[in-house]
């Protein structure tokens, strides 16, 4: 007992870091609707991974035996490391693949505002030649040709399914949509979050003689809005909003997964999940499906185009009977607060 106490007194920092790292790892296994602080603890995983790498280098340089501790912790956290950084060739040549676009267009508004439309974004989206387009925060208005996004897309040979959100300001039909060059056999709603733009829809497409289901998902907001207002009340309000969003997303993902389990067709799940790879939601999806970025992407794959920037919250998952052959984040389109993502897939023969 005395030797244990002496070890702890000399190495308390290492012991504390080990404990905190393990707690953060375990937090992704706990649904925030059961224990809401788990949603916050899991977001500390990148910090502890960096700390453990630093500790390993220091202890290894000093040739300390306890360097095995951070090494074991990094090995235990390997799934989080592979979710963070993907190293694959960004060049692929399979011409038989289909391209799936997923893009939160911010209602086709200009940067920093929701009061003015961006015709540049509308034209970019209409001209995009992807076989399938999943769009979150969609907007269209058939009274104004420049803002009639649906008509512009359909003139290019697409058919679509749209969910109009049940919100007060609905003049421009805000919501979400799936457009496809393939014949649409069926479409429907998985869930709808009243008074928000969030929800999930699906479309069954006939692709090369086989039906493939496409899910378009927009989970509850992360509530990352930064204000200049300071003080305890404001900070508590932010925590309350983050808590509410985390709980709601954990509930929404359960509804989505239950719907996929009843799907008679292979499927691809695209969208703005508002969840990083260090979360209960992501771990639940990864446990059952493959992630296009992790399987075929390159780099860090950050998709958020606002502070704090270094976030990957837009994802594409797919069932194992579909094969991903490529994944890209398009950082040339910088008007929205999200970057578009492209997944390239081979569907079952």
Secondary structure, DSSP 8 states (H G I E B T S, - for coil): -HHHHHHHHHSHHHHHHHHHHHHHHHHTTS-TTT-TTHHHHGGGHHHHHHHHHHHHHHHHHTT-TTHHHHHHHHHHTHHHHHHH-EE--S----TT-EEEEEEE-GGGB-TT-SSSB-HHHHHHHHH---SEEEEEEE---TTSGGG-HHHHHHTTT-EEEEEE---S--TT--EEEEEESSEEEEEEEEEE-TTSS-EEEEEEEEETTEEEEEEEEE---------S--SHHHHHHHHHHHHHHHHHHHHHHHHHHHHHHT-SSEEEEEEE----SSSHHHHHHHHHSEEHHHHH-EE----B-STT-----EEEEE-TTSEEEEEEEETT--SSSB-EEEEEEE---
